[in-house]
Amino acid sequence: MTPPVDGWAAAPPPTLTLEVGPLAAPVLTRVTGALAAQAGLAVDRLNDARLVAEAVVAHAPAHTVAGRLQVAFEATGGRLLVRLGPLVRGGAEGLRRDATFEGVGSVLEALADDVYDETAADGEYLIVLFSGNGEG
């Protein structure tokens, strides 16, 4: 994971745990949008973050451990870092592959500034970075 932004080392980032189901997309997109605004992202980048959240949660059921998705956010200094997991083995790559919209292709690759995987004791995590100006 990218080193913590100033101030995050002292306090854990906001974390949301969702049951992957019909309410997961509206909840995650709203929280993502609110934290993107808090981070100072421009409106177009805020909307990009919401679209990625929607695409990820739509495809998460096949990749989560026990149907739950834990999402941690670091929102400050003109950037939003989103950590999603734990995912089953191969789940991070599966979400990268599956999170698409017709006519756009891979939403993660098209809209996020950086996307990478992290392996932890409890599973894989997908890390997605958005910056205010569209340049990671």
A tleap script that builds the chain and sets N, CA, C and O, in Angstrom:
source leaprc.protein.ff14SB
mol = sequence {
  NMET THR PRO PRO VAL ASP GLY TRP ALA ALA
  ALA PRO PRO PRO THR LEU THR LEU GLU VAL
  GLY PRO LEU ALA ALA PRO VAL LEU THR ARG
  VAL THR GLY ALA LEU ALA ALA GLN ALA GLY
  LEU ALA VAL ASP ARG LEU ASN ASP ALA ARG
  LEU VAL ALA GLU ALA VAL VAL ALA HIE ALA
  PRO ALA HIE THR VAL ALA GLY ARG LEU GLN
  VAL ALA PHE GLU ALA THR GLY GLY ARG LEU
  LEU VAL ARG LEU GLY PRO LEU VAL ARG GLY
  GLY ALA GLU GLY LEU ARG ARG ASP ALA THR
  PHE GLU GLY VAL GLY SER VAL LEU GLU ALA
  LEU ALA ASP ASP VAL TYR ASP GLU THR ALA
  ALA ASP GLY GLU TYR LEU ILE VAL LEU PHE
  SER GLY ASN GLY GLU CGLY
}
set mol.1.N position { 0.843 -1.172 0.000 }
set mol.1.CA position { 0.000 0.000 0.000 }
set mol.1.C position { 0.887 1.234 0.000 }
set mol.1.O position { 1.971 1.221 0.583 }
set mol.2.N position { 0.437 2.293 -0.646 }
set mol.2.CA position { 1.173 3.540 -0.668 }
set mol.2.C position { 1.377 4.022 0.757 }
set mol.2.O position { 0.486 3.858 1.590 }
set mol.3.N position { 2.532 4.614 1.061 }
set mol.3.CA position { 2.760 5.111 2.423 }
set mol.3.C position { 1.645 6.060 2.840 }
set mol.3.O position { 1.102 6.781 2.004 }
set mol.4.N position { 1.298 6.066 4.122 }
set mol.4.CA position { 0.202 6.908 4.588 }
set mol.4.C position { 0.456 8.381 4.299 }
set mol.4.O position { 1.591 8.857 4.325 }
set mol.5.N position { -0.629 9.080 4.024 }
set mol.5.CA position { -0.579 10.522 3.835 }
set mol.5.C position { -0.375 11.138 5.218 }
set mol.5.O position { -0.756 10.539 6.224 }
set mol.6.N position { 0.226 12.333 5.276 }
set mol.6.CA position { 0.441 13.005 6.558 }
set mol.6.C position { -0.791 12.929 7.430 }
set mol.6.O position { -1.892 13.250 6.982 }
set mol.7.N position { -0.618 12.509 8.666 }
set mol.7.CA position { -1.713 12.445 9.613 }
set mol.7.C position { -2.401 11.092 9.692 }
set mol.7.O position { -3.063 10.806 10.690 }
set mol.8.N position { -2.268 10.259 8.683 }
set mol.8.CA position { -2.954 8.967 8.689 }
set mol.8.C position { -2.213 7.923 9.509 }
set mol.8.O position { -2.805 6.932 9.936 }
set mol.9.N position { -0.934 8.137 9.731 }
set mol.9.CA position { -0.176 7.148 10.492 }
set mol.9.C position { -0.677 7.081 11.932 }
set mol.9.O position { -0.600 6.026 12.563 }
set mol.10.N position { -1.191 8.200 12.463 }
set mol.10.CA position { -1.631 8.252 13.853 }
set mol.10.C position { -3.023 7.685 14.056 }
set mol.10.O position { -3.332 7.204 15.146 }
set mol.11.N position { -3.861 7.726 13.049 }
set mol.11.CA position { -5.240 7.254 13.187 }
set mol.11.C position { -5.584 6.340 12.022 }
set mol.11.O position { -5.168 6.600 10.893 }
set mol.12.N position { -6.330 5.284 12.271 }
set mol.12.CA position { -6.702 4.398 11.170 }
set mol.12.C position { -7.653 5.111 10.201 }
set mol.12.O position { -8.444 5.958 10.617 }
set mol.13.N position { -7.576 4.771 8.922 }
set mol.13.CA position { -8.460 5.407 7.950 }
set mol.13.C position { -9.905 4.955 8.143 }
set mol.13.O position { -10.156 3.894 8.716 }
set mol.14.N position { -10.855 5.760 7.664 }
set mol.14.CA position { -12.255 5.328 7.722 }
set mol.14.C position { -12.418 3.999 6.986 }
set mol.14.O position { -11.879 3.821 5.894 }
set mol.15.N position { -13.154 3.078 7.581 }
set mol.15.CA position { -13.364 1.759 6.991 }
set mol.15.C position { -14.841 1.424 6.999 }
set mol.15.O position { -15.555 1.709 7.961 }
set mol.16.N position { -15.283 0.821 5.922 }
set mol.16.CA position { -16.672 0.437 5.738 }
set mol.16.C position { -16.696 -1.052 5.416 }
set mol.16.O position { -15.951 -1.508 4.548 }
set mol.17.N position { -17.542 -1.816 6.103 }
set mol.17.CA position { -17.703 -3.231 5.781 }
set mol.17.C position { -19.112 -3.430 5.245 }
set mol.17.O position { -20.093 -3.069 5.895 }
set mol.18.N position { -19.201 -4.011 4.043 }
set mol.18.CA position { -20.478 -4.181 3.358 }
set mol.18.C position { -20.780 -5.640 3.091 }
set mol.18.O position { -19.896 -6.414 2.724 }
set mol.19.N position { -22.039 -6.009 3.280 }
set mol.19.CA position { -22.528 -7.267 2.729 }
set mol.19.C position { -22.710 -7.015 1.243 }
set mol.19.O position { -23.362 -6.042 0.863 }
set mol.20.N position { -22.153 -7.860 0.398 }
set mol.20.CA position { -22.295 -7.659 -1.036 }
set mol.20.C position { -23.709 -8.077 -1.417 }
set mol.20.O position { -24.040 -9.263 -1.446 }
set mol.21.N position { -24.525 -7.086 -1.705 }
set mol.21.CA position { -25.923 -7.300 -2.032 }
set mol.21.C position { -26.498 -6.048 -2.661 }
set mol.21.O position { -25.748 -5.174 -3.095 }
set mol.22.N position { -27.820 -5.946 -2.716 }
set mol.22.CA position { -28.446 -4.843 -3.445 }
set mol.22.C position { -28.166 -3.452 -2.887 }
set mol.22.O position { -28.231 -2.478 -3.637 }
set mol.23.N position { -27.861 -3.328 -1.620 }
set mol.23.CA position { -27.587 -2.006 -1.049 }
set mol.23.C position { -26.110 -1.622 -1.091 }
set mol.23.O position { -25.762 -0.480 -0.792 }
set mol.24.N position { -25.252 -2.546 -1.452 }
set mol.24.CA position { -23.817 -2.272 -1.431 }
set mol.24.C position { -23.426 -1.169 -2.414 }
set mol.24.O position { -22.643 -0.286 -2.063 }
set mol.25.N position { -23.952 -1.204 -3.629 }
set mol.25.CA position { -23.565 -0.199 -4.631 }
set mol.25.C position { -23.983 1.210 -4.227 }
set mol.25.O position { -23.149 2.115 -4.256 }
set mol.26.N position { -25.252 1.434 -3.849 }
set mol.26.CA position { -25.601 2.812 -3.471 }
set mol.26.C position { -24.840 3.309 -2.244 }
set mol.26.O position { -24.481 4.484 -2.172 }
set mol.27.N position { -24.595 2.431 -1.288 }
set mol.27.CA position { -23.854 2.851 -0.089 }
set mol.27.C position { -22.409 3.178 -0.455 }
set mol.27.O position { -21.908 4.244 -0.095 }
set mol.28.N position { -21.738 2.284 -1.158 }
set mol.28.CA position { -20.327 2.501 -1.478 }
set mol.28.C position { -20.135 3.702 -2.395 }
set mol.28.O position { -19.186 4.462 -2.205 }
set mol.29.N position { -21.001 3.896 -3.375 }
set mol.29.CA position { -20.820 5.044 -4.269 }
set mol.29.C position { -21.028 6.362 -3.524 }
set mol.29.O position { -20.320 7.334 -3.790 }
set mol.30.N position { -21.970 6.411 -2.612 }
set mol.30.CA position { -22.199 7.647 -1.852 }
set mol.30.C position { -21.040 7.944 -0.893 }
set mol.30.O position { -20.585 9.084 -0.798 }
set mol.31.N position { -20.576 6.928 -0.194 }
set mol.31.CA position { -19.455 7.130 0.723 }
set mol.31.C position { -18.200 7.518 -0.062 }
set mol.31.O position { -17.465 8.417 0.347 }
set mol.32.N position { -17.957 6.854 -1.170 }
set mol.32.CA position { -16.801 7.180 -2.006 }
set mol.32.C position { -16.884 8.621 -2.492 }
set mol.32.O position { -15.889 9.346 -2.450 }
set mol.33.N position { -18.046 9.042 -2.950 }
set mol.33.CA position { -18.214 10.414 -3.412 }
set mol.33.C position { -17.983 11.430 -2.301 }
set mol.33.O position { -17.337 12.455 -2.516 }
set mol.34.N position { -18.512 11.145 -1.116 }
set mol.34.CA position { -18.336 12.061 0.014 }
set mol.34.C position { -16.870 12.184 0.399 }
set mol.34.O position { -16.387 13.285 0.667 }
set mol.35.N position { -16.164 11.066 0.429 }
set mol.35.CA position { -14.750 11.114 0.808 }
set mol.35.C position { -13.884 11.707 -0.294 }
set mol.35.O position { -12.859 12.326 -0.011 }
set mol.36.N position { -14.288 11.523 -1.550 }
set mol.36.CA position { -13.568 12.175 -2.653 }
set mol.36.C position { -13.713 13.687 -2.545 }
set mol.36.O position { -12.757 14.425 -2.786 }
set mol.37.N position { -14.903 14.148 -2.184 }
set mol.37.CA position { -15.119 15.586 -1.981 }
set mol.37.C position { -14.284 16.085 -0.802 }
set mol.37.O position { -13.678 17.154 -0.874 }
set mol.38.N position { -14.256 15.313 0.273 }
set mol.38.CA position { -13.465 15.682 1.448 }
set mol.38.C position { -11.980 15.786 1.091 }
set mol.38.O position { -11.266 16.635 1.624 }
set mol.39.N position { -11.525 14.923 0.191 }
set mol.39.CA position { -10.122 14.936 -0.223 }
set mol.39.C position { -9.807 16.117 -1.133 }
set mol.39.O position { -8.638 16.419 -1.373 }
set mol.40.N position { -10.837 16.784 -1.639 }
set mol.40.CA position { -10.628 17.927 -2.513 }
set mol.40.C position { -10.509 17.575 -3.975 }
set mol.40.O position { -9.973 18.360 -4.757 }
set mol.41.N position { -11.003 16.398 -4.366 }
set mol.41.CA position { -10.961 16.025 -5.771 }
set mol.41.C position { -11.927 16.900 -6.566 }
set mol.41.O position { -12.974 17.306 -6.062 }
set mol.42.N position { -11.563 17.181 -7.809 }
set mol.42.CA position { -12.440 17.919 -8.711 }
set mol.42.C position { -13.687 17.078 -8.977 }
set mol.42.O position { -13.668 15.861 -8.799 }
set mol.43.N position { -14.754 17.718 -9.397 }
set mol.43.CA position { -16.032 17.032 -9.597 }
set mol.43.C position { -15.909 15.880 -10.591 }
set mol.43.O position { -16.501 14.822 -10.375 }
set mol.44.N position { -15.155 16.060 -11.674 }
set mol.44.CA position { -15.021 14.973 -12.643 }
set mol.44.C position { -14.282 13.780 -12.041 }
set mol.44.O position { -14.617 12.635 -12.343 }
set mol.45.N position { -13.286 14.029 -11.197 }
set mol.45.CA position { -12.564 12.929 -10.547 }
set mol.45.C position { -13.431 12.269 -9.492 }
set mol.45.O position { -13.358 11.055 -9.306 }
set mol.46.N position { -14.258 13.054 -8.793 }
set mol.46.CA position { -15.206 12.504 -7.832 }
set mol.46.C position { -16.152 11.536 -8.544 }
set mol.46.O position { -16.418 10.442 -8.046 }
set mol.47.N position { -16.654 11.940 -9.699 }
set mol.47.CA position { -17.546 11.069 -10.462 }
set mol.47.C position { -16.830 9.826 -10.968 }
set mol.47.O position { -17.426 8.750 -11.019 }
set mol.48.N position { -15.556 9.956 -11.344 }
set mol.48.CA position { -14.772 8.784 -11.754 }
set mol.48.C position { -14.677 7.783 -10.599 }
set mol.48.O position { -14.846 6.579 -10.796 }
set mol.49.N position { -14.403 8.292 -9.393 }
set mol.49.CA position { -14.290 7.417 -8.222 }
set mol.49.C position { -15.612 6.708 -7.944 }
set mol.49.O position { -15.616 5.527 -7.597 }
set mol.50.N position { -16.722 7.405 -8.092 }
set mol.50.CA position { -18.041 6.792 -7.886 }
set mol.50.C position { -18.316 5.703 -8.923 }
set mol.50.O position { -18.847 4.647 -8.581 }
set mol.51.N position { -17.960 5.950 -10.182 }
set mol.51.CA position { -18.161 4.938 -11.227 }
set mol.51.C position { -17.333 3.687 -10.968 }
set mol.51.O position { -17.811 2.569 -11.160 }
set mol.52.N position { -16.104 3.874 -10.536 }
set mol.52.CA position { -15.246 2.722 -10.214 }
set mol.52.C position { -15.847 1.940 -9.045 }
set mol.52.O position { -15.896 0.711 -9.079 }
set mol.53.N position { -16.305 2.650 -8.011 }
set mol.53.CA position { -16.924 1.975 -6.861 }
set mol.53.C position { -18.129 1.158 -7.306 }
set mol.53.O position { -18.310 0.024 -6.863 }
set mol.54.N position { -18.947 1.721 -8.171 }
set mol.54.CA position { -20.130 1.010 -8.665 }
set mol.54.C position { -19.744 -0.241 -9.454 }
set mol.54.O position { -20.341 -1.302 -9.271 }
set mol.55.N position { -18.756 -0.116 -10.322 }
set mol.55.CA position { -18.323 -1.264 -11.122 }
set mol.55.C position { -17.708 -2.347 -10.254 }
set mol.55.O position { -17.970 -3.532 -10.462 }
set mol.56.N position { -16.899 -1.957 -9.293 }
set mol.56.CA position { -16.243 -2.933 -8.426 }
set mol.56.C position { -17.265 -3.705 -7.609 }
set mol.56.O position { -17.205 -4.933 -7.547 }
set mol.57.N position { -18.205 -3.004 -6.982 }
set mol.57.CA position { -19.175 -3.684 -6.127 }
set mol.57.C position { -20.127 -4.562 -6.955 }
set mol.57.O position { -20.639 -5.563 -6.454 }
set mol.58.N position { -20.360 -4.192 -8.199 }
set mol.58.CA position { -21.213 -5.019 -9.065 }
set mol.58.C position { -20.579 -6.375 -9.350 }
set mol.58.O position { -21.283 -7.365 -9.551 }
set mol.59.N position { -19.252 -6.417 -9.367 }
set mol.59.CA position { -18.545 -7.654 -9.690 }
set mol.59.C position { -17.884 -8.304 -8.477 }
set mol.59.O position { -17.224 -9.334 -8.609 }
set mol.60.N position { -18.055 -7.716 -7.314 }
set mol.60.CA position { -17.401 -8.218 -6.105 }
set mol.60.C position { -17.879 -9.582 -5.627 }
set mol.60.O position { -17.067 -10.330 -5.082 }
set mol.61.N position { -19.165 -9.959 -5.798 }
set mol.61.CA position { -19.610 -11.233 -5.212 }
set mol.61.C position { -18.760 -12.440 -5.580 }
set mol.61.O position { -18.568 -13.331 -4.752 }
set mol.62.N position { -18.259 -12.487 -6.783 }
set mol.62.CA position { -17.460 -13.640 -7.211 }
set mol.62.C position { -16.052 -13.631 -6.628 }
set mol.62.O position { -15.324 -14.616 -6.753 }
set mol.63.N position { -15.664 -12.531 -5.995 }
set mol.63.CA position { -14.269 -12.387 -5.580 }
set mol.63.C position { -14.076 -12.142 -4.088 }
set mol.63.O position { -12.938 -12.083 -3.621 }
set mol.64.N position { -15.155 -11.998 -3.332 }
set mol.64.CA position { -15.013 -11.693 -1.908 }
set mol.64.C position { -14.943 -12.955 -1.062 }
set mol.64.O position { -15.339 -14.040 -1.490 }
set mol.65.N position { -14.435 -12.784 0.134 }
set mol.65.CA position { -14.424 -13.847 1.126 }
set mol.65.C position { -15.731 -13.720 1.904 }
set mol.65.O position { -15.980 -12.686 2.523 }
set mol.66.N position { -16.555 -14.740 1.883 }
set mol.66.CA position { -17.794 -14.803 2.663 }
set mol.66.C position { -18.796 -13.702 2.315 }
set mol.66.O position { -19.611 -13.330 3.160 }
set mol.67.N position { -18.753 -13.175 1.092 }
set mol.67.CA position { -19.759 -12.204 0.671 }
set mol.67.C position { -19.674 -10.848 1.343 }
set mol.67.O position { -20.646 -10.092 1.337 }
set mol.68.N position { -18.539 -10.532 1.914 }
set mol.68.CA position { -18.338 -9.228 2.577 }
set mol.68.C position { -17.179 -8.507 1.920 }
set mol.68.O position { -16.214 -9.119 1.462 }
set mol.69.N position { -17.300 -7.196 1.887 }
set mol.69.CA position { -16.253 -6.370 1.315 }
set mol.69.C position { -15.906 -5.283 2.323 }
set mol.69.O position { -16.765 -4.502 2.732 }
set mol.70.N position { -14.655 -5.243 2.712 }
set mol.70.CA position { -14.174 -4.203 3.624 }
set mol.70.C position { -13.467 -3.157 2.767 }
set mol.70.O position { -12.605 -3.484 1.952 }
set mol.71.N position { -13.846 -1.892 2.962 }
set mol.71.CA position { -13.293 -0.809 2.160 }
set mol.71.C position { -12.696 0.231 3.110 }
set mol.71.O position { -13.397 0.785 3.956 }
set mol.72.N position { -11.412 0.487 2.963 }
set mol.72.CA position { -10.732 1.508 3.761 }
set mol.72.C position { -10.379 2.666 2.834 }
set mol.72.O position { -10.016 2.462 1.675 }
set mol.73.N position { -10.491 3.875 3.356 }
set mol.73.CA position { -10.265 5.075 2.568 }
set mol.73.C position { -9.187 5.949 3.211 }
set mol.73.O position { -9.125 6.065 4.434 }
set mol.74.N position { -8.348 6.556 2.390 }
set mol.74.CA position { -7.467 7.637 2.803 }
set mol.74.C position { -7.820 8.795 1.891 }
set mol.74.O position { -7.583 8.736 0.684 }
set mol.75.N position { -8.384 9.845 2.461 }
set mol.75.CA position { -8.886 10.966 1.674 }
set mol.75.C position { -8.287 12.261 2.190 }
set mol.75.O position { -8.755 12.819 3.182 }
set mol.76.N position { -7.259 12.733 1.520 }
set mol.76.CA position { -6.628 13.977 1.943 }
set mol.76.C position { -5.645 14.447 0.872 }
set mol.76.O position { -5.183 13.669 0.038 }
set mol.77.N position { -5.348 15.713 0.921 }
set mol.77.CA position { -4.299 16.250 0.055 }
set mol.77.C position { -4.553 16.105 -1.429 }
set mol.77.O position { -3.608 15.930 -2.199 }
set mol.78.N position { -5.801 16.174 -1.851 }
set mol.78.CA position { -6.101 16.071 -3.271 }
set mol.78.C position { -6.028 14.674 -3.836 }
set mol.78.O position { -5.879 14.496 -5.045 }
set mol.79.N position { -6.133 13.672 -2.964 }
set mol.79.CA position { -6.131 12.285 -3.454 }
set mol.79.C position { -7.028 11.413 -2.603 }
set mol.79.O position { -7.255 11.682 -1.423 }
set mol.80.N position { -7.529 10.367 -3.225 }
set mol.80.CA position { -8.360 9.373 -2.552 }
set mol.80.C position { -7.756 8.005 -2.830 }
set mol.80.O position { -7.602 7.604 -3.984 }
set mol.81.N position { -7.417 7.297 -1.762 }
set mol.81.CA position { -6.888 5.942 -1.865 }
set mol.81.C position { -7.949 5.012 -1.291 }
set mol.81.O position { -8.405 5.203 -0.164 }
set mol.82.N position { -8.341 4.001 -2.073 }
set mol.82.CA position { -9.389 3.064 -1.669 }
set mol.82.C position { -8.789 1.666 -1.649 }
set mol.82.O position { -8.198 1.226 -2.635 }
set mol.83.N position { -8.942 0.965 -0.521 }
set mol.83.CA position { -8.412 -0.395 -0.347 }
set mol.83.C position { -9.597 -1.330 -0.146 }
set mol.83.O position { -10.328 -1.205 0.838 }
set mol.84.N position { -9.793 -2.270 -1.074 }
set mol.84.CA position { -10.950 -3.171 -1.073 }
set mol.84.C position { -10.517 -4.609 -0.843 }
set mol.84.O position { -9.568 -5.078 -1.472 }
set mol.85.N position { -11.196 -5.308 0.044 }
set mol.85.CA position { -10.891 -6.710 0.311 }
set mol.85.C position { -11.546 -7.154 1.603 }
set mol.85.O position { -12.449 -6.455 2.063 }
set mol.86.N position { -11.174 -8.233 2.211 }
set mol.86.CA position { -10.272 -9.220 1.615 }
set mol.86.C position { -10.956 -9.952 0.466 }
set mol.86.O position { -12.166 -10.182 0.471 }
set mol.87.N position { -10.149 -10.302 -0.498 }
set mol.87.CA position { -10.629 -11.010 -1.678 }
set mol.87.C position { -10.016 -12.403 -1.701 }
set mol.87.O position { -8.949 -12.636 -1.133 }
set mol.88.N position { -10.698 -13.315 -2.357 }
set mol.88.CA position { -10.169 -14.665 -2.501 }
set mol.88.C position { -8.900 -14.618 -3.341 }
set mol.88.O position { -8.613 -13.619 -4.001 }
set mol.89.N position { -8.147 -15.708 -3.307 }
set mol.89.CA position { -6.934 -15.782 -4.119 }
set mol.89.C position { -7.298 -15.537 -5.587 }
set mol.89.O position { -8.190 -16.189 -6.130 }
set mol.90.N position { -6.611 -14.609 -6.211 }
set mol.90.CA position { -6.902 -14.234 -7.593 }
set mol.90.C position { -8.024 -13.218 -7.719 }
set mol.90.O position { -8.365 -12.798 -8.825 }
set mol.91.N position { -8.603 -12.821 -6.581 }
set mol.91.CA position { -9.740 -11.907 -6.594 }
set mol.91.C position { -9.404 -10.504 -7.053 }
set mol.91.O position { -10.212 -9.866 -7.727 }
set mol.92.N position { -8.225 -10.012 -6.701 }
set mol.92.CA position { -7.834 -8.667 -7.129 }
set mol.92.C position { -7.716 -8.616 -8.650 }
set mol.92.O position { -8.218 -7.688 -9.284 }
set mol.93.N position { -7.062 -9.597 -9.225 }
set mol.93.CA position { -6.944 -9.665 -10.679 }
set mol.93.C position { -8.320 -9.886 -11.316 }
set mol.93.O position { -8.615 -9.333 -12.376 }
set mol.94.N position { -9.156 -10.695 -10.668 }
set mol.94.CA position { -10.506 -10.924 -11.177 }
set mol.94.C position { -11.334 -9.656 -11.212 }
set mol.94.O position { -12.056 -9.413 -12.179 }
set mol.95.N position { -11.241 -8.843 -10.169 }
set mol.95.CA position { -11.969 -7.566 -10.167 }
set mol.95.C position { -11.429 -6.626 -11.235 }
set mol.95.O position { -12.199 -5.930 -11.897 }
set mol.96.N position { -10.128 -6.601 -11.405 }
set mol.96.CA position { -9.547 -5.777 -12.477 }
set mol.96.C position { -10.114 -6.184 -13.831 }
set mol.96.O position { -10.443 -5.334 -14.659 }
set mol.97.N position { -10.223 -7.469 -14.045 }
set mol.97.CA position { -10.696 -8.002 -15.320 }
set mol.97.C position { -12.196 -7.777 -15.499 }
set mol.97.O position { -12.649 -7.428 -16.589 }
set mol.98.N position { -12.970 -7.980 -14.420 }
set mol.98.CA position { -14.426 -7.966 -14.520 }
set mol.98.C position { -15.068 -6.594 -14.398 }
set mol.98.O position { -16.171 -6.391 -14.905 }
set mol.99.N position { -14.409 -5.648 -13.739 }
set mol.99.CA position { -15.008 -4.335 -13.504 }
set mol.99.C position { -14.981 -3.515 -14.793 }
set mol.99.O position { -14.067 -2.726 -15.035 }
set mol.100.N position { -15.999 -3.725 -15.598 }
set mol.100.CA position { -16.082 -3.070 -16.899 }
set mol.100.C position { -17.474 -2.472 -17.093 }
set mol.100.O position { -18.442 -2.886 -16.455 }
set mol.101.N position { -17.548 -1.505 -17.977 }
set mol.101.CA position { -18.821 -0.974 -18.456 }
set mol.101.C position { -18.793 -1.078 -19.969 }
set mol.101.O position { -17.756 -0.857 -20.595 }
set mol.102.N position { -19.927 -1.413 -20.551 }
set mol.102.CA position { -20.015 -1.537 -22.000 }
set mol.102.C position { -19.617 -0.217 -22.655 }
set mol.102.O position { -20.084 0.852 -22.264 }
set mol.103.N position { -18.764 -0.311 -23.638 }
set mol.103.CA position { -18.300 0.862 -24.354 }
set mol.103.C position { -17.099 1.539 -23.722 }
set mol.103.O position { -16.465 2.385 -24.353 }
set mol.104.N position { -16.771 1.176 -22.467 }
set mol.104.CA position { -15.635 1.784 -21.770 }
set mol.104.C position { -14.512 0.775 -21.604 }
set mol.104.O position { -13.334 1.125 -21.672 }
set mol.105.N position { -14.884 -0.476 -21.387 }
set mol.105.CA position { -13.884 -1.491 -21.096 }
set mol.105.C position { -13.562 -1.483 -19.616 }
set mol.105.O position { -14.453 -1.314 -18.783 }
set mol.106.N position { -12.296 -1.664 -19.286 }
set mol.106.CA position { -11.867 -1.720 -17.896 }
set mol.106.C position { -12.006 -0.348 -17.248 }
set mol.106.O position { -11.285 0.591 -17.585 }
set mol.107.N position { -12.937 -0.251 -16.321 }
set mol.107.CA position { -13.191 1.004 -15.631 }
set mol.107.C position { -11.989 1.388 -14.775 }
set mol.107.O position { -11.630 2.563 -14.696 }
set mol.108.N position { -11.374 0.409 -14.141 }
set mol.108.CA position { -10.229 0.690 -13.289 }
set mol.108.C position { -9.088 1.306 -14.091 }
set mol.108.O position { -8.521 2.323 -13.692 }
set mol.109.N position { -8.761 0.701 -15.198 }
set mol.109.CA position { -7.646 1.195 -16.004 }
set mol.109.C position { -7.973 2.533 -16.651 }
set mol.109.O position { -7.087 3.370 -16.824 }
set mol.110.N position { -9.249 2.745 -17.013 }
set mol.110.CA position { -9.639 3.974 -17.692 }
set mol.110.C position { -9.766 5.168 -16.746 }
set mol.110.O position { -9.456 6.293 -17.138 }
set mol.111.N position { -10.213 4.947 -15.516 }
set mol.111.CA position { -10.577 6.069 -14.650 }
set mol.111.C position { -9.677 6.295 -13.442 }
set mol.111.O position { -9.582 7.421 -12.953 }
set mol.112.N position { -9.022 5.260 -12.954 }
set mol.112.CA position { -8.164 5.412 -11.772 }
set mol.112.C position { -6.761 5.851 -12.194 }
set mol.112.O position { -6.314 5.558 -13.303 }
set mol.113.N position { -6.080 6.552 -11.298 }
set mol.113.CA position { -4.714 6.967 -11.570 }
set mol.113.C position { -3.722 5.834 -11.364 }
set mol.113.O position { -2.699 5.762 -12.044 }
set mol.114.N position { -4.031 4.948 -10.419 }
set mol.114.CA position { -3.163 3.805 -10.169 }
set mol.114.C position { -4.013 2.696 -9.562 }
set mol.114.O position { -4.927 2.957 -8.780 }
set mol.115.N position { -3.704 1.466 -9.927 }
set mol.115.CA position { -4.392 0.289 -9.397 }
set mol.115.C position { -3.339 -0.766 -9.142 }
set mol.115.O position { -2.528 -1.067 -10.018 }
set mol.116.N position { -3.348 -1.327 -7.951 }
set mol.116.CA position { -2.408 -2.404 -7.660 }
set mol.116.C position { -2.985 -3.332 -6.608 }
set mol.116.O position { -3.985 -3.021 -5.962 }
set mol.117.N position { -2.341 -4.468 -6.449 }
set mol.117.CA position { -2.789 -5.510 -5.527 }
set mol.117.C position { -1.884 -5.534 -4.304 }
set mol.117.O position { -0.728 -5.113 -4.335 }
set mol.118.N position { -2.469 -6.048 -3.225 }
set mol.118.CA position { -1.716 -6.228 -1.988 }
set mol.118.C position { -2.153 -7.560 -1.395 }
set mol.118.O position { -3.344 -7.874 -1.386 }
set mol.119.N position { -1.218 -8.331 -0.908 }
set mol.119.CA position { -1.540 -9.594 -0.275 }
set mol.119.C position { -1.328 -9.461 1.226 }
set mol.119.O position { -0.284 -8.991 1.677 }
set mol.120.N position { -2.331 -9.881 1.995 }
set mol.120.CA position { -2.268 -9.848 3.459 }
set mol.120.C position { -2.614 -11.238 3.965 }
set mol.120.O position { -2.975 -12.119 3.185 }
set mol.121.N position { -2.503 -11.430 5.266 }
set mol.121.CA position { -2.781 -12.735 5.861 }
set mol.121.C position { -4.227 -13.178 5.629 }
set mol.121.O position { -4.499 -14.374 5.523 }
set mol.122.N position { -5.155 -12.221 5.550 }
set mol.122.CA position { -6.570 -12.576 5.406 }
set mol.122.C position { -7.054 -12.589 3.966 }
set mol.122.O position { -8.236 -12.838 3.727 }
set mol.123.N position { -6.182 -12.329 3.000 }
set mol.123.CA position { -6.585 -12.382 1.595 }
set mol.123.C position { -5.915 -11.303 0.772 }
set mol.123.O position { -4.986 -10.637 1.229 }
set mol.124.N position { -6.395 -11.139 -0.441 }
set mol.124.CA position { -5.869 -10.121 -1.332 }
set mol.124.C position { -6.677 -8.837 -1.185 }
set mol.124.O position { -7.839 -8.859 -0.779 }
set mol.125.N position { -6.048 -7.731 -1.519 }
set mol.125.CA position { -6.710 -6.427 -1.512 }
set mol.125.C position { -6.418 -5.732 -2.827 }
set mol.125.O position { -5.329 -5.861 -3.387 }
set mol.126.N position { -7.392 -5.005 -3.302 }
set mol.126.CA position { -7.240 -4.186 -4.488 }
set mol.126.C position { -7.144 -2.741 -4.018 }
set mol.126.O position { -8.002 -2.266 -3.274 }
set mol.127.N position { -6.102 -2.045 -4.452 }
set mol.127.CA position { -5.856 -0.665 -4.050 }
set mol.127.C position { -6.073 0.214 -5.285 }
set mol.127.O position { -5.514 -0.042 -6.352 }
set mol.128.N position { -6.896 1.252 -5.118 }
set mol.128.CA position { -7.222 2.143 -6.229 }
set mol.128.C position { -6.953 3.577 -5.783 }
set mol.128.O position { -7.391 4.000 -4.713 }
set mol.129.N position { -6.228 4.314 -6.614 }
set mol.129.CA position { -5.858 5.692 -6.296 }
set mol.129.C position { -6.463 6.656 -7.301 }
set mol.129.O position { -6.414 6.432 -8.510 }
set mol.130.N position { -7.038 7.739 -6.774 }
set mol.130.CA position { -7.537 8.851 -7.576 }
set mol.130.C position { -6.852 10.116 -7.088 }
set mol.130.O position { -6.731 10.327 -5.881 }
set mol.131.N position { -6.407 10.954 -8.002 }
set mol.131.CA position { -5.851 12.240 -7.602 }
set mol.131.C position { -6.730 13.336 -8.191 }
set mol.131.O position { -7.492 13.099 -9.128 }
set mol.132.N position { -6.618 14.513 -7.642 }
set mol.132.CA position { -7.487 15.620 -8.031 }
set mol.132.C position { -7.343 16.053 -9.471 }
set mol.132.O position { -8.295 16.556 -10.067 }
set mol.133.N position { -6.159 15.865 -10.043 }
set mol.133.CA position { -5.939 16.348 -11.398 }
set mol.133.C position { -5.889 15.232 -12.432 }
set mol.133.O position { -5.618 15.492 -13.604 }
set mol.134.N position { -6.143 14.005 -12.023 }
set mol.134.CA position { -6.134 12.892 -12.970 }
set mol.134.C position { -4.762 12.333 -13.241 }
set mol.134.O position { -4.598 11.479 -14.113 }
set mol.135.N position { -3.766 12.806 -12.502 }
set mol.135.CA position { -2.407 12.291 -12.662 }
set mol.135.C position { -1.926 11.762 -11.335 }
set mol.135.O position { -1.770 12.528 -10.383 }
set mol.136.N position { -1.682 10.431 -11.248 }
set mol.136.CA position { -1.264 9.809 -10.006 }
set mol.136.C position { 0.063 10.242 -9.603 }
set mol.136.O position { 0.567 9.807 -8.568 }
savepdb mol mol.pdb
quit
